[in-house]
């Protein structure tokens, strides 16, 4: 089991990579250079971020089953809240970067719609697999 702190660090790294790519994208676009490769890089970092985000949620569930013995309840509670809020803030920033800095509001809308479709498909598949 990977601990939530390690996965959280991976989320932050992917977020930073996206931010750097978007800065590059804006510079290239301003200079009239081809931005195709940068858009692909952004997509790769977005994929990594969301994969880590899902892994983080799973790791948090697993961590609840094995509480840390040398960490107070208050510290653990505060750490969980802060990490969750930071991940939510990173996702909000990603949405705003895609909509406003790259200028692709349709992409985010399509993404959120497709995410729900995929989530429902997977939940249905899991339910069917659990049936005797």
C-alpha positions in Angstrom: 0.0 0.0 0.0 1.3 3.4 -0.9 0.7 6.0 1.7 -1.5 9.0 1.0 1.4 11.5 1.5 3.4 9.9 -1.3 0.5 10.0 -3.7 -0.4 13.6 -2.6 3.2 14.6 -3.6 2.7 12.9 -7.0 -0.5 15.0 -7.4 1.4 18.1 -6.6 4.2 17.2 -9.1 1.7 16.6 -11.9 -0.1 19.9 -11.1 3.2 21.7 -11.3 4.0 20.0 -14.6 0.6 21.2 -16.0 1.3 24.7 -14.8 4.7 24.8 -16.5 3.2 23.4 -19.7 0.5 26.0 -19.7 3.1 28.8 -19.2 5.0 27.4 -22.2 1.8 27.1 -24.2 1.0 30.8 -23.6 4.6 31.8 -24.6 4.5 29.7 -27.7 1.1 30.9 -28.7 2.1 34.5 -28.2 5.2 34.0 -30.4 3.2 32.2 -33.1 4.9 28.8 -32.5 3.3 25.4 -32.9 1.6 24.4 -29.6 0.6 20.8 -30.6 3.3 19.1 -28.6 2.6 21.2 -25.6 -1.1 20.3 -25.7 -0.1 16.6 -25.7 2.2 17.2 -22.7 -0.6 19.0 -20.9 -2.9 16.0 -21.6 -0.3 13.6 -20.2 0.1 15.6 -17.0 -3.6 15.9 -16.6 -3.9 12.1 -16.9 -1.3 11.7 -14.3 -2.9 14.1 -12.0 -6.3 12.5 -12.2 -4.8 9.0 -11.8 -2.9 10.1 -8.7 -6.1 11.8 -7.4 -8.0 8.5 -7.6 -5.1 6.7 -6.0 -5.1 9.2 -3.3 -8.7 8.6 -2.5 -8.1 4.8 -2.3 -5.0 5.3 -0.2 -7.0 7.5 2.2 -9.6 4.7 2.5 -6.8 2.1 3.2 -5.1 4.4 5.7 -8.3 4.6 7.7 -8.0 0.8 8.2 -4.5 1.1 9.6 -4.4 4.3 11.8 -1.0 5.8 12.6 0.1 5.0 16.1 2.6 7.8 16.6 0.3 10.6 15.3 -2.4 12.2 17.4 -6.1 12.0 16.3 -6.1 15.8 15.9 -3.0 15.8 13.7 -4.3 13.1 11.5 -7.7 14.8 11.1 -6.1 18.1 10.2 -3.7 16.5 7.8 -6.5 14.7 6.0 -8.6 17.9 5.7 -5.6 19.9 4.4 -4.6 17.4 1.8 -8.2 17.0 0.6 -8.7 20.7 0.3 -5.4 21.1 -1.5 -6.3 18.5 -4.1 -9.7 20.1 -4.6 -8.0 23.5 -5.0 -5.6 21.9 -7.6 -8.5 20.5 -9.6 -10.2 23.9 -9.5 -7.0 25.6 -10.7 -6.7 23.0 -13.5 -10.2 23.7 -14.6 -9.5 27.5 -14.6 -6.2 27.0 -16.5 -7.9 25.0 -19.2 -10.8 27.3 -19.6 -9.1 30.7 -19.3 -5.4 30.3 -20.0 -5.7 27.8 -22.8 -9.1 28.9 -23.9 -10.8 25.5 -24.1 -13.9 25.6 -21.9 -15.5 22.9 -24.0 -12.7 20.5 -23.1 -13.4 20.7 -19.4 -17.2 20.3 -19.9 -16.7 17.3 -22.1 -14.2 15.9 -19.5 -16.6 16.2 -16.6 -19.4 14.6 -18.6 -17.2 11.7 -19.8 -15.9 11.2 -16.2 -19.4 10.6 -15.0 -20.1 8.2 -17.8 -17.0 6.2 -17.1 -17.7 6.2 -13.4 -21.2 4.8 -13.9 -19.9 2.2 -16.4 -17.3 1.0 -13.9 -19.7 1.0 -11.0 -22.2 -1.1 -13.1 -19.4 -3.5 -14.0 -18.3 -3.9 -10.4 -21.9 -4.6 -9.3 -22.3 -7.2 -12.0 -19.0 -8.8 -11.1 -20.1 -9.1 -7.4 -23.3 -10.8 -8.3 -23.2 -14.6 -7.8 
